[in-house]
Amino acid sequence: MQYVLLIHAEEVPGDIPSPEVAKQMSAPYAAYNEALIKAGALVSGERLQPTSNATIVRVRDGKTQVLDGPFAATKEQLGGFYVIEAPDLDAALNWAARCPTASNGTIEVRPVWPTR
């Protein structure tokens, strides 16, 4: 079964880490990615650009509205995701707990609804 791990973390506008800090922050993710790959669990995953680069699309009464984001009323924003293959929810939750952001953000786990 496939699950999506949605990575939510606090986004601080204008907070761009130095190259040294960025490298330090990415090391735990490199190890996590390698563990997912070795286990045959990784389907896909991507880091997302900041919400300041987001565009919101809504259709209301047949009219399309295109707005610059973000509009979420929360400090935590969606920063990335993984799609994983896991035998059951418990295994997916175990992978979520191992995600580096779980220690300072939130990992939302959702089963993927197959479209085929």
C-alpha positions, 0 to 999 in steps of 0.5 A, a space after each residue: 500500500 502507498 502512503 504519503 508523508 506530508 512534511 509540515 514545518 514552521 516557515 520563517 519568511 526571509 530565513 534562508 540558511 547559509 550554505 554551511 547550515 543548509 548542508 548540515 540540515 540536509 545530512 539527516 535527510 540524505 541518511 533518511 532517503 538512503 534508508 527508504 531506498 535500501 528498504 525499497 519503500 521510497 516511491 518519490 519525494 520532493 522538497 517544496 519551495 517556500 509558500 511565498 512562491 505559491 499561487 492559489 487557484 480557486 473557481 467560484 461561480 464559474 470564475 477562476 481566481 488566481 491569487 499569490 499565496 500563502 493563505 493558510 492560517 497556521 505557522 506550519 506550512 507544507 514543505 515537502 512530501 514522500 510517497 512510500 510503499 509500506 505493508 500497513 499503517 504501522 509501518 508507514 507511521 514508523 517511517 514518519 517517526 524517522 523523518 528528520 522533521 518529526 522532531 521539530 515539525 509535523 508529519 501527516 501520514 495519509 493512505 494514497 487512494 489509488 486512481 487506477 
